[in-house]
Amino acid sequence: MEQKYYTLKELPLSERPYEKCERSGAAALSDAELLAVIIRCGVRNERAVDVAARVLEYSISYPGLIGLNHLNLNELKTIRGIGRVKAIQLLCIAELTKRMAKATNEGKLRMITPEAVARYYMQDMRHLSRERVLLIMLDSKSKILKDMIISTGTVNSSLLSPREIFLNALKYEAVNVILLHNHPSGDPTPSREDIQTTKRVKEAGNLIGIKLMDHIIIGDNKYVSLSEEGYI
């Protein structure tokens, strides 16, 4: 039996995402239809929108669009209808959405409130499968001089060196610093280790005249500020 590959152009006009978007706007498209525009063609006896639906259903733990942030290239390539090129395109779309979210907040960014800091870095860190610690170095007007990942840990913990923090802060002539790290579980509740580490870093900063302004823990679209909790 000859293989049949369905393209978007072969769908009835009422079912074509391009025409539907033109007629009613992109907001009218379902998640699967939006992905189908990127995927473009289906596989044997399946439409592009069917392949898109399979992508959205692939992750058991994170079904739907959020799952794209948890899939790597090899995992995407195991999905029927997704080859190397389509997998790369989907990864780029996921990265683009993160950068758009960050750029949206960039113009309003003032590194003087925990909410502003958390909002700015949320999309970069909320979907990470391992803990990462980000060091944000600020000048006297709370503008970012430099930010960098200083530690990548296991799923449950990360190693953090006050020495490395303040060597970098001195290198970039920072006046204040903020620590940010994620909890892969999605729950930003600080652990006993988080609190102890924060106090140790704060004391080290006081000795050399560089203030730890905050330590913010990122969860799944939520955060906890150790400054607001009274630990700094």
Secondary structure by P-SEA (a helix, b strand, c coil): cbbbbbccccccccccaaaaaaacccccccaaaaaaaaaccccccccaaaaaaaaaacccccccccccccccaaaaaacccccaaaaaaaaaaaaaaaaaaaaaaccccccccaaaaaaacccccccccbbbbbbbbbccccccccccccccccccbbbbbaaaaaaaaaaacccbbbbbbbcccccccccaaaaaaaaaaaaaaaaacccccbbbbbcccbbbbccccccc
